Amino acid sequence: MNDFSPHIFRIQRYSIHDGPGIRTTLFFQGCPLRCAWCHNPESQPMKDSFPPENGNGRPVDQNGPGPVMNPASLAEEIIREVEKDLVFYDTSGGGVTFSGGEPLCLPDLLMPLLEICSDRDIHTCLDTSGFAPFRVLEPAARAADLVLYDIKHINEAEHKRLTGHTCGKVLDNLARLSELEIPVRLRFPLIPTMTDTPENIDGIIAFLVSRTKYREIHLLPFHNSGEGKYRQLNMKNKADRIRRPDPEHVKAVARQFEQCGFAVTIGG
C-alpha cells in the first residue's frame, strides 16, 4: 500500500464500527483536542497543512529536498487505494469514513476526497469531534452522506479538563447542523468517572431535546485498546485506571436515553 503520511497515518480496511456497512476508514493526522481516554494518541500531533507552492504550482516540502504532492493529486492517489474495496461497499452498503485525529484539521485534503467520492457514488462518513470553525465544518458536513458526531461533556469546565478545550463550539455547531437538517449520528463515549456521570447524562439529554432534532445516539463504552500505544510513545495515559463499564450499567444508560425518545445503539 502507498504511504500517505504525514497527512493520513493509517488506512483501516473492513471496518464495521465507523458507519453503515463494511467501510474503509482513513485516519487523518492531527487533532486540536487531547481527550483523556483517546485511543489514537499517535494522531494527536498537529501536521501543518500543505506547504506553499513553488513557481510551477506544486507544493514544496520545506523539510525536504523537493516538491511534494498537492492535495488534489494526493486525494486521487488515496481514492485509487480506497477503490480496491468497492466490492465490499456494494455488497454491504458501506463506504469510506474520514476519521482521525480530526479530519477537519486538513480541509484542503478532506474536501477533494469528499468530492471525488460523491462523483463516484462512494458513500462517505465524516467522523468528527465538532471542534472546528463552522465555516470549515459546514461544507464538509454538507458534502458527506453522514456525519458521526461525538458529544462528550455538557459542562464547560469539565470538557476543558478532559479534552483541553471548552464545549461551547461543539454544542453550537451541533445545533446549527440540526437547523440545516444535516444527517448526523450522535456518539457518546461512556467513560466511567469522566463522561459517565448522572449530571452529564442528564445535561446531554436536555441539550439534545431542546436544541436539536437528533434522536438517534450510539453509546461507546470505554475500552483500553490504546493502552499499549501510550507506553510505546512514552506518553502519559490519563485513563490508565479506568475500566470498562459494567454491561448492565450501560444498558441502564441506554434505557435512560430511550425513555426520552432516543433510538439507542450500544457500540458502533
Secondary structure as a PSIPRED ss2 file (coil, helix, strand):
# PSIPRED VFORMAT (PSIPRED V4.0)

   1 M C   1.000  0.000  0.000
   2 N C   1.000  0.000  0.000
   3 D C   1.000  0.000  0.000
   4 F C   1.000  0.000  0.000
   5 S C   1.000  0.000  0.000
   6 P C   1.000  0.000  0.000
   7 H C   1.000  0.000  0.000
   8 I E   0.000  0.000  1.000
   9 F E   0.000  0.000  1.000
  10 R E   0.000  0.000  1.000
  11 I E   0.000  0.000  1.000
  12 Q E   0.000  0.000  1.000
  13 R E   0.000  0.000  1.000
  14 Y E   0.000  0.000  1.000
  15 S E   0.000  0.000  1.000
  16 I C   1.000  0.000  0.000
  17 H C   1.000  0.000  0.000
  18 D C   1.000  0.000  0.000
  19 G C   1.000  0.000  0.000
  20 P C   1.000  0.000  0.000
  21 G C   1.000  0.000  0.000
  22 I C   1.000  0.000  0.000
  23 R E   0.000  0.000  1.000
  24 T E   0.000  0.000  1.000
  25 T E   0.000  0.000  1.000
  26 L E   0.000  0.000  1.000
  27 F E   0.000  0.000  1.000
  28 F E   0.000  0.000  1.000
  29 Q C   1.000  0.000  0.000
  30 G C   1.000  0.000  0.000
  31 C C   1.000  0.000  0.000
  32 P C   1.000  0.000  0.000
  33 L C   1.000  0.000  0.000
  34 R C   1.000  0.000  0.000
  35 C C   1.000  0.000  0.000
  36 A C   1.000  0.000  0.000
  37 W C   1.000  0.000  0.000
  38 C C   1.000  0.000  0.000
  39 H C   1.000  0.000  0.000
  40 N C   1.000  0.000  0.000
  41 P H   0.000  1.000  0.000
  42 E H   0.000  1.000  0.000
  43 S H   0.000  1.000  0.000
  44 Q C   1.000  0.000  0.000
  45 P C   1.000  0.000  0.000
  46 M C   1.000  0.000  0.000
  47 K C   1.000  0.000  0.000
  48 D C   1.000  0.000  0.000
  49 S C   1.000  0.000  0.000
  50 F C   1.000  0.000  0.000
  51 P C   1.000  0.000  0.000
  52 P C   1.000  0.000  0.000
  53 E E   0.000  0.000  1.000
  54 N C   1.000  0.000  0.000
  55 G C   1.000  0.000  0.000
  56 N C   1.000  0.000  0.000
  57 G C   1.000  0.000  0.000
  58 R C   1.000  0.000  0.000
  59 P E   0.000  0.000  1.000
  60 V E   0.000  0.000  1.000
  61 D C   1.000  0.000  0.000
  62 Q C   1.000  0.000  0.000
  63 N C   1.000  0.000  0.000
  64 G C   1.000  0.000  0.000
  65 P C   1.000  0.000  0.000
  66 G C   1.000  0.000  0.000
  67 P E   0.000  0.000  1.000
  68 V C   1.000  0.000  0.000
  69 M C   1.000  0.000  0.000
  70 N C   1.000  0.000  0.000
  71 P H   0.000  1.000  0.000
  72 A H   0.000  1.000  0.000
  73 S H   0.000  1.000  0.000
  74 L H   0.000  1.000  0.000
  75 A H   0.000  1.000  0.000
  76 E H   0.000  1.000  0.000
  77 E H   0.000  1.000  0.000
  78 I H   0.000  1.000  0.000
  79 I H   0.000  1.000  0.000
  80 R H   0.000  1.000  0.000
  81 E H   0.000  1.000  0.000
  82 V H   0.000  1.000  0.000
  83 E H   0.000  1.000  0.000
  84 K H   0.000  1.000  0.000
  85 D H   0.000  1.000  0.000
  86 L H   0.000  1.000  0.000
  87 V H   0.000  1.000  0.000
  88 F H   0.000  1.000  0.000
  89 Y H   0.000  1.000  0.000
  90 D H   0.000  1.000  0.000
  91 T H   0.000  1.000  0.000
  92 S H   0.000  1.000  0.000
  93 G C   1.000  0.000  0.000
  94 G C   1.000  0.000  0.000
  95 G E   0.000  0.000  1.000
  96 V E   0.000  0.000  1.000
  97 T E   0.000  0.000  1.000
  98 F E   0.000  0.000  1.000
  99 S E   0.000  0.000  1.000
 100 G C   1.000  0.000  0.000
 101 G C   1.000  0.000  0.000
 102 E C   1.000  0.000  0.000
 103 P H   0.000  1.000  0.000
 104 L H   0.000  1.000  0.000
 105 C H   0.000  1.000  0.000
 106 L C   1.000  0.000  0.000
 107 P H   0.000  1.000  0.000
 108 D H   0.000  1.000  0.000
 109 L H   0.000  1.000  0.000
 110 L H   0.000  1.000  0.000
 111 M H   0.000  1.000  0.000
 112 P H   0.000  1.000  0.000
 113 L H   0.000  1.000  0.000
 114 L H   0.000  1.000  0.000
 115 E H   0.000  1.000  0.000
 116 I H   0.000  1.000  0.000
 117 C H   0.000  1.000  0.000
 118 S H   0.000  1.000  0.000
 119 D H   0.000  1.000  0.000
 120 R C   1.000  0.000  0.000
 121 D C   1.000  0.000  0.000
 122 I C   1.000  0.000  0.000
 123 H E   0.000  0.000  1.000
 124 T E   0.000  0.000  1.000
 125 C E   0.000  0.000  1.000
 126 L E   0.000  0.000  1.000
 127 D E   0.000  0.000  1.000
 128 T E   0.000  0.000  1.000
 129 S C   1.000  0.000  0.000
 130 G C   1.000  0.000  0.000
 131 F C   1.000  0.000  0.000
 132 A C   1.000  0.000  0.000
 133 P C   1.000  0.000  0.000
 134 F H   0.000  1.000  0.000
 135 R H   0.000  1.000  0.000
 136 V H   0.000  1.000  0.000
 137 L H   0.000  1.000  0.000
 138 E H   0.000  1.000  0.000
 139 P H   0.000  1.000  0.000
 140 A H   0.000  1.000  0.000
 141 A H   0.000  1.000  0.000
 142 R H   0.000  1.000  0.000
 143 A H   0.000  1.000  0.000
 144 A C   1.000  0.000  0.000
 145 D C   1.000  0.000  0.000
 146 L E   0.000  0.000  1.000
 147 V E   0.000  0.000  1.000
 148 L E   0.000  0.000  1.000
 149 Y E   0.000  0.000  1.000
 150 D E   0.000  0.000  1.000
 151 I C   1.000  0.000  0.000
 152 K C   1.000  0.000  0.000
 153 H C   1.000  0.000  0.000
 154 I C   1.000  0.000  0.000
 155 N C   1.000  0.000  0.000
 156 E H   0.000  1.000  0.000
 157 A H   0.000  1.000  0.000
 158 E H   0.000  1.000  0.000
 159 H H   0.000  1.000  0.000
 160 K H   0.000  1.000  0.000
 161 R H   0.000  1.000  0.000
 162 L H   0.000  1.000  0.000
 163 T H   0.000  1.000  0.000
 164 G C   1.000  0.000  0.000
 165 H C   1.000  0.000  0.000
 166 T C   1.000  0.000  0.000
 167 C C   1.000  0.000  0.000
 168 G H   0.000  1.000  0.000
 169 K H   0.000  1.000  0.000
 170 V H   0.000  1.000  0.000
 171 L H   0.000  1.000  0.000
 172 D H   0.000  1.000  0.000
 173 N H   0.000  1.000  0.000
 174 L H   0.000  1.000  0.000
 175 A H   0.000  1.000  0.000
 176 R H   0.000  1.000  0.000
 177 L H   0.000  1.000  0.000
 178 S H   0.000  1.000  0.000
 179 E H   0.000  1.000  0.000
 180 L C   1.000  0.000  0.000
 181 E C   1.000  0.000  0.000
 182 I C   1.000  0.000  0.000
 183 P C   1.000  0.000  0.000
 184 V E   0.000  0.000  1.000
 185 R E   0.000  0.000  1.000
 186 L E   0.000  0.000  1.000
 187 R E   0.000  0.000  1.000
 188 F E   0.000  0.000  1.000
 189 P E   0.000  0.000  1.000
 190 L E   0.000  0.000  1.000
 191 I C   1.000  0.000  0.000
 192 P E   0.000  0.000  1.000
 193 T C   1.000  0.000  0.000
 194 M C   1.000  0.000  0.000
 195 T C   1.000  0.000  0.000
 196 D E   0.000  0.000  1.000
 197 T C   1.000  0.000  0.000
 198 P H   0.000  1.000  0.000
 199 E H   0.000  1.000  0.000
 200 N H   0.000  1.000  0.000
 201 I H   0.000  1.000  0.000
 202 D H   0.000  1.000  0.000
 203 G H   0.000  1.000  0.000
 204 I H   0.000  1.000  0.000
 205 I H   0.000  1.000  0.000
 206 A H   0.000  1.000  0.000
 207 F H   0.000  1.000  0.000
 208 L H   0.000  1.000  0.000
 209 V H   0.000  1.000  0.000
 210 S H   0.000  1.000  0.000
 211 R H   0.000  1.000  0.000
 212 T C   1.000  0.000  0.000
 213 K C   1.000  0.000  0.000
 214 Y C   1.000  0.000  0.000
 215 R C   1.000  0.000  0.000
 216 E E   0.000  0.000  1.000
 217 I E   0.000  0.000  1.000
 218 H E   0.000  0.000  1.000
 219 L E   0.000  0.000  1.000
 220 L E   0.000  0.000  1.000
 221 P E   0.000  0.000  1.000
 222 F C   1.000  0.000  0.000
 223 H C   1.000  0.000  0.000
 224 N C   1.000  0.000  0.000
 225 S C   1.000  0.000  0.000
 226 G C   1.000  0.000  0.000
 227 E H   0.000  1.000  0.000
 228 G H   0.000  1.000  0.000
 229 K H   0.000  1.000  0.000
 230 Y H   0.000  1.000  0.000
 231 R H   0.000  1.000  0.000
 232 Q H   0.000  1.000  0.000
 233 L H   0.000  1.000  0.000
 234 N C   1.000  0.000  0.000
 235 M C   1.000  0.000  0.000
 236 K C   1.000  0.000  0.000
 237 N C   1.000  0.000  0.000
 238 K C   1.000  0.000  0.000
 239 A C   1.000  0.000  0.000
 240 D C   1.000  0.000  0.000
 241 R C   1.000  0.000  0.000
 242 I C   1.000  0.000  0.000
 243 R C   1.000  0.000  0.000
 244 R C   1.000  0.000  0.000
 245 P C   1.000  0.000  0.000
 246 D C   1.000  0.000  0.000
 247 P H   0.000  1.000  0.000
 248 E H   0.000  1.000  0.000
 249 H H   0.000  1.000  0.000
 250 V H   0.000  1.000  0.000
 251 K H   0.000  1.000  0.000
 252 A H   0.000  1.000  0.000
 253 V H   0.000  1.000  0.000
 254 A H   0.000  1.000  0.000
 255 R H   0.000  1.000  0.000
 256 Q H   0.000  1.000  0.000
 257 F H   0.000  1.000  0.000
 258 E H   0.000  1.000  0.000
 259 Q H   0.000  1.000  0.000
 260 C C   1.000  0.000  0.000
 261 G C   1.000  0.000  0.000
 262 F C   1.000  0.000  0.000
 263 A E   0.000  0.000  1.000
 264 V E   0.000  0.000  1.000
 265 T E   0.000  0.000  1.000
 266 I E   0.000  0.000  1.000
 267 G C   1.000  0.000  0.000
 268 G C   1.000  0.000  0.000
